[in-house]
């Protein structure tokens, strides 16, 4: 699972004197639509409901990772397609299929821009693959 730190909810809603608005209003794609989970709470998004043994195993793994007891707030969200996305405080661990596909999309966009900027011929590149 990849890990990234995101801004806490408070930073997203505090008005900024320079911009005259809130961070979340100016940058809605960042995704601060929901308040941060309470301390000791892990907000867990899964594509399908977890069995009790899976929930217990996930809780134990997260408690070992974060070095503290956690309550799980499990949200079934089919849009993540598979895997799990966990938020504890301002730490997000995105092991979801949706997250991986989004990262791949960003990578391919960057690479295509680099190739275009370098004048690469896509017709030549097309025949170089293993597919």
Steps between C-alpha positions, in 0.01 A plus 500: 500500500624846423494767767459873467436777749212731428400824666286465812137609466563821695745626236245435228222710644688790657449818290816636342546877499683492164242296312193619688360148521552155634746250360229239439286745305793603282629143449202262525690220328717457812207327665444662839125444479489301824640602838813326621443186706526541877835408660515126544261448210594351166265586214518195274353492149446161342323394180307217670408434862767328709444174683557523879834314473618739225396800708689365804813429293487851350453657845801309638719596202403868528556504877849355448571756228374802698620372842166569670151352539259598223129483440410422139240708320436278198338654195399278209585702188478304173669788314841392635457177297709285734760512774478738792554871569571598862511841663621550856529866593688665216663179375350327198599151386352436158514136397185525289480393139352841417806667655737281303313565173502875569877488563550304176288755311710788635822318411385428144393863450840625614683251281291586194568871555873428529493295181309774315740766627795291378337452161461123542313325223217302662478271196856376567437458873179303435693210343761487779271347766466139606123493438 
